[in-house]
Amino acid sequence: MAFRLRLERQLISIVWKRGLMKALGLRMIAPLQTRWFEGIALLLVRLALAAQFWRSARTKIEDDSWLTIDPITYDLFRDEYHMPLPEITGILATYAEHALSMMVMLGLATRLGAAGLFVMTAVIQLFVYPEAFWSPHVMWFGLALVLLARGGGMFALDRLTDGRLSPKAVSR
């Protein structure tokens, strides 16, 4: 008797939830729960995060050059950012912004690139512009965390190595 009552309650619950989902239009969410949609969303997250750091990196480079650091970059790191050893930190930050943003854009070692951009954002937040948390740093933190949690998605170069670097493939 108790089993039958419990079964009836479960069936009523299932039917009620499905009816409620249908009435609220929640069935329309199903197409958004596909690998394709997630892949497109993660591609946009990658591009949004990487674009911020790529544009910043390009401002530290001389015009009409690929990676020749503009001498004003050292002044920027000394006078504006108040970083120690501006000749070293300026070079490291500029090259890191280029390399990490390219990694994230292409989806190549996405989690590593996102972790690097997360650390760079933390340094900017803590030491350079501590008063600018809600805009735009919290967005950069959030985008980097999404990539750390989910990876680059199906449109990332990481997908080419998924099978080769998975724990199952390594243990064979």
C-alpha positions as CSV (number, residue, x, y, z in Angstrom):
1,M,0.0,0.0,0.0
2,A,2.8,2.4,0.9
3,F,4.7,1.5,-2.2
4,R,1.6,2.2,-4.4
5,L,1.0,5.5,-2.7
6,R,4.6,6.6,-3.2
7,L,4.5,5.5,-6.9
8,E,1.3,7.5,-7.5
9,R,2.9,10.6,-5.9
10,Q,6.0,10.2,-8.1
11,L,3.8,9.9,-11.2
12,I,1.7,12.9,-10.3
13,S,4.9,14.9,-9.6
14,I,6.4,13.9,-12.9
15,V,3.3,14.7,-14.9
16,W,2.8,18.0,-13.0
17,K,6.4,19.1,-13.6
18,R,6.2,18.3,-17.3
19,G,3.0,20.1,-17.6
20,L,4.4,23.1,-15.8
21,M,7.5,23.1,-17.9
22,K,5.5,23.0,-21.0
23,A,3.2,25.8,-19.8
24,L,6.1,28.0,-18.9
25,G,7.8,27.3,-22.2
26,L,10.8,25.6,-20.7
27,R,10.8,23.1,-23.5
28,M,12.3,25.9,-25.7
29,I,15.4,25.8,-23.6
30,A,16.3,22.3,-24.8
31,P,18.0,23.5,-28.1
32,L,20.2,25.7,-25.9
33,Q,21.5,22.6,-24.1
34,T,23.4,21.2,-27.0
35,R,27.1,20.9,-27.7
36,W,26.8,23.3,-30.6
37,F,25.2,26.0,-28.5
38,E,27.8,25.6,-25.8
39,G,30.6,25.6,-28.3
40,I,29.4,28.9,-29.8
41,A,28.9,30.4,-26.3
42,L,32.4,29.4,-25.2
43,L,33.9,30.7,-28.5
44,L,32.3,34.1,-27.8
45,V,33.6,34.0,-24.2
46,R,37.1,33.2,-25.5
47,L,37.0,36.1,-28.0
48,A,35.5,38.5,-25.5
49,L,38.2,37.9,-22.9
50,A,41.1,37.6,-25.3
51,A,40.2,40.8,-27.2
52,Q,40.6,42.9,-24.1
53,F,44.1,41.7,-23.4
54,W,45.1,41.7,-27.1
55,R,44.1,45.3,-27.5
56,S,46.0,46.2,-24.4
57,A,49.1,44.4,-25.6
58,R,49.0,46.1,-28.9
59,T,49.1,49.6,-27.3
60,K,52.5,48.7,-25.8
61,I,54.0,47.9,-29.2
62,E,55.6,50.3,-31.6
63,D,53.4,51.1,-34.7
64,D,54.1,49.0,-37.8
65,S,55.9,46.3,-35.8
66,W,54.9,42.9,-34.6
67,L,56.6,42.7,-31.2
68,T,58.9,45.7,-30.8
69,I,58.1,47.2,-27.4
70,D,57.4,51.0,-27.5
71,P,59.8,52.8,-25.1
72,I,56.8,54.6,-23.6
73,T,55.7,51.2,-22.2
74,Y,58.5,51.4,-19.6
75,D,57.3,54.9,-18.5
76,L,53.8,53.5,-18.3
77,F,54.9,50.7,-16.0
78,R,57.0,53.1,-13.9
79,D,54.8,56.2,-13.6
80,E,51.2,55.0,-14.1
81,Y,51.3,51.4,-12.8
82,H,54.1,51.9,-10.2
83,M,55.5,48.5,-10.9
84,P,58.9,47.5,-9.7
85,L,61.6,47.0,-12.4
86,P,59.5,48.5,-15.2
87,E,61.9,47.3,-17.9
88,I,61.3,43.7,-16.9
89,T,57.7,43.8,-15.9
90,G,56.8,45.8,-19.0
91,I,58.4,43.2,-21.3
92,L,56.9,40.3,-19.4
93,A,53.4,41.7,-19.3
94,T,53.4,42.7,-22.9
95,Y,54.6,39.3,-24.2
96,A,52.3,37.5,-21.7
97,E,49.3,39.6,-23.0
98,H,50.1,38.6,-26.5
99,A,50.8,34.9,-25.9
100,L,47.9,34.3,-23.4
101,S,45.3,36.1,-25.5
102,M,46.4,34.2,-28.6
103,M,46.1,30.9,-26.7
104,V,42.6,31.8,-25.5
105,M,41.5,33.1,-28.9
106,L,42.6,29.9,-30.7
107,G,41.5,27.7,-27.9
108,L,45.0,26.2,-27.6
109,A,45.6,25.2,-24.0
110,T,42.6,27.3,-23.2
111,R,42.5,26.6,-19.5
112,L,46.2,27.5,-19.1
113,G,45.7,30.7,-21.1
114,A,42.6,31.6,-19.1
115,A,44.5,30.9,-15.8
116,G,47.2,33.3,-16.9
117,L,44.8,36.0,-17.8
118,F,43.0,35.5,-14.5
119,V,46.3,36.0,-12.7
120,M,47.1,39.1,-14.8
121,T,43.6,40.5,-13.9
122,A,44.3,39.8,-10.2
123,V,47.6,41.7,-10.4
124,I,45.9,44.6,-12.2
125,Q,43.1,44.6,-9.7
126,L,45.3,44.4,-6.6
127,F,48.3,46.5,-7.5
128,V,47.5,48.8,-10.5
129,Y,43.8,49.8,-10.3
130,P,42.3,48.5,-7.0
131,E,39.4,50.9,-7.2
132,A,38.2,49.5,-10.6
133,F,36.7,46.2,-9.4
134,W,33.2,46.2,-10.9
135,S,34.1,47.5,-14.2
136,P,35.7,45.8,-16.0
137,H,37.7,43.5,-13.8
138,V,34.8,41.5,-12.5
139,M,33.8,40.7,-16.1
140,W,37.3,39.5,-16.9
141,F,37.4,37.3,-13.8
142,G,34.0,35.8,-14.7
143,L,35.0,35.1,-18.3
144,A,38.3,33.5,-17.2
145,L,36.5,31.4,-14.6
146,V,34.0,30.1,-17.3
147,L,36.9,29.0,-19.4
148,L,38.7,27.4,-16.5
149,A,35.5,25.5,-15.6
150,R,34.3,24.5,-19.1
151,G,37.4,24.7,-21.3
152,G,37.5,26.1,-24.8
153,G,34.5,24.2,-26.2
154,M,34.0,22.3,-29.4
155,F,35.4,25.1,-31.6
156,A,38.8,25.2,-29.9
157,L,42.1,23.7,-31.0
158,D,42.1,21.9,-27.7
159,R,39.6,19.5,-29.2
160,L,42.3,18.1,-31.5
161,T,44.2,16.8,-28.5
162,D,41.3,15.7,-26.3
163,G,41.7,12.0,-27.1
164,R,45.4,12.0,-26.9
165,L,45.7,13.7,-23.5
166,S,42.8,12.2,-21.7
167,P,43.6,10.0,-18.7
168,K,42.3,6.9,-20.5
169,A,44.5,7.5,-23.5
170,V,47.6,8.0,-21.3
171,S,47.0,4.9,-19.2
172,R,46.8,2.5,-22.2
